[in-house]
Amino acid sequence: MVNAPDVFMSPFNRSELSVAIFRQVFLKRVSLPVANQAFASVEEDCRAGIWTVIPFPSSAWEANVRLAKRFCHTLGSRTLDSLHVACALELKADRFWTFDDRQARLAEASGLDTRA
């Protein structure tokens, strides 16, 4: 059996994921009990080791500034997009998963593999 790659979950990722899940209630796509269950499942997956829980890399702040100076003027990157990419770079991630096209363009320009 092939070992699954580490999939990181930092406090930043957890925060973003919680907003994404609970925003679906606001958009009337799911009910609050469904959102609560979805988030509880993520938390359980973290406890079970499916996600590798890691601290936020403090070096990502400066990496974010470097990305802004290098790419923002051509890609239109937003702060949170570049901060996600900066974290991935600082954590030496092998892959970068996103549903956001602008974030994916920045990740690819930074040398990250965004293929599924």
N, C-alpha and C positions, 0 to 999 in steps of 0.2 A: 504494500500500500504506500502511495506517495504521501509524504507529509504535506499538509496544507500550509500555505504561507502565513506568516504573521499578518494579522489585520489589526492595525493600531486604533486605539480609542483613547484619545487624550481628553482632558476636561473641555477643551475647545470643541472637539468633535461631539462630545456628549451634549454640550450646550446647543450646538447647531442642530443636532438630531432631535433634541427635545422640542425645539421651536418648529422644526419641520413636521413632526408628528402632531403636535397640538394645534398647529395652524390649520391642519386639515379639518378640525372641528369647527373653527371659525368659517372656513370655506364650505362647510356643510357637506363634506365628502365622507366623513365618518362621525360616529357618535363619540361622546366623551368616554364612555366605558370602553369602546374599541381602542381609542387613543391610549387610555390608561393601560390596557392590556398589551398593546404594542410596545409601549415604553417599558413596561415590566418585563417583557420578553427580552428586550435589549439588555436590561440590567441583569437578568438571569444569565444571558449569554456571556456577559462580562465576568460574572462570578464563576461560570463554568469554564472560562478560558478560551472561548471561541474568539473573542476579541482580545488582543494583547493590550491591557490597560497600562498606559504610560503617562508620565508627567508631560506637561507642555514644555517644549524645549525653549528655554529663555533666549537662546541664540537666534530663534526664529524672528525676533523683532528686528534685529539688524539685517538678517537675510531678506526680510520683507522690504526694508528700505533699498537694499541693492536691487531687488526685483523691480521696484517702482522706478528707480533711476534708469534701469536697463530696458524695461518693456512697456511701462505704462503709457508712454507717449505714442506708441504704435499699436498697442493692443487694447487700450482703454480699460485696463484691469482695475477692479475695485479693491479696496483695502482688504476685505474679508477673503476675496478670491486669492489675492497674492499672499495673504497670511497662511491660508491653507497650503498653498504650494511651498511657501517658505518652510513650514513645519515638515512637509514631506521631504524636502531637500535636506533639512537639518537632521532628520531621523534616518537618512539614507534609505528611503523607501525604494522598493523595486518597481512598484506600480502605483499609479494614481487614479483613483476611481472618482468620477464626477458625472453628473447629469447636466452640468452647466457648460455650454459651448465656450464662453469667454474664459472660464477657469481652465478648461481643457487646453485651449490654445496657449495659455500662459504656461501650463505644466509641460506641454510639448516643447515650447520654445526654450524652457529651462532644462530640457533633457530628460524629462520623466516619461515613462511608457504609460500611455493612457488606453492601450488596447485592452479589451475585456478578456 
